[in-house]
Amino acid sequence: MKIVVCVKQIPDPATPGSLDTSTHALKRDGKLILDDSDAYGVEMALQLAASAGGGEVSIVSMAPNGEMSGMRTALAMGAVRGVLVSDPALAGSDALTTAKVLAGAVQKIGMPDLVIAATESTDGYTGTVPEQLAEVLGLPSVTFAKKVKIEGAAVKIERQTESGYDEVECPLPVLVSVTAGVVEPRYPSFKGIMDAKKKEIVTVTAADL
């Protein structure tokens, strides 16, 4: 089982933010942390890989200044490797550009059995990147997943709705976007944190994709 999780690194909400006076955009030139919404996706991926009897979980991200602190957190949780796309030309990218960049990063790793993303980020709230990413990758997409189970060559999903949930089954490979609270993310152990420092994060630019 090969799983790729898309993770976003965001400014720490506990640290006061500031705007770039020239672009009127939020500054992202400091340390970034793993978005809480993506921690659920990483945990879900790790649990699915374990229940499948083995496999690997990789992560992809796009961030400025080669920043990878948030990715290291995901690696400390148990992901094995990462691809970071960092390029000044991507500053201020819209959702579609972000989806295309993440698709290129996924393809750098190699097409997986399952791609997992958060339903939406906690600093953007567009909620459109997962569906656009699935379209670019040519994968079916199941949104608002609250429960995910792998059975053979298919995935069974409970999809959250306004009135309850739908039961959906889809053949692999597929992209699934998960809701917040779908699982309880683990805290990285000391060993996990130390191991994460040795795990590979390949940094590429837009031209490399």
Secondary structure, 3 states (H helix, E strand, C coil): CEEEEECCEEECCCCCCCECCCCCCECCCCCEEECHHHHHHHHHHHHHHHHCCCCEEEEEEECHHHCCHHHHHHHHHCCCEEEEECCHHHCCCCHHHHHHHHHHHHHHHCCCCEEEEECCCCCCCCCCHHHHHHHHHCCCEEEEEEEEEEECCEEEEEEEECCEEEEEEEECCEEEEECCCCCCCCCCCHHHHHHHCCCCEEEECHHHC
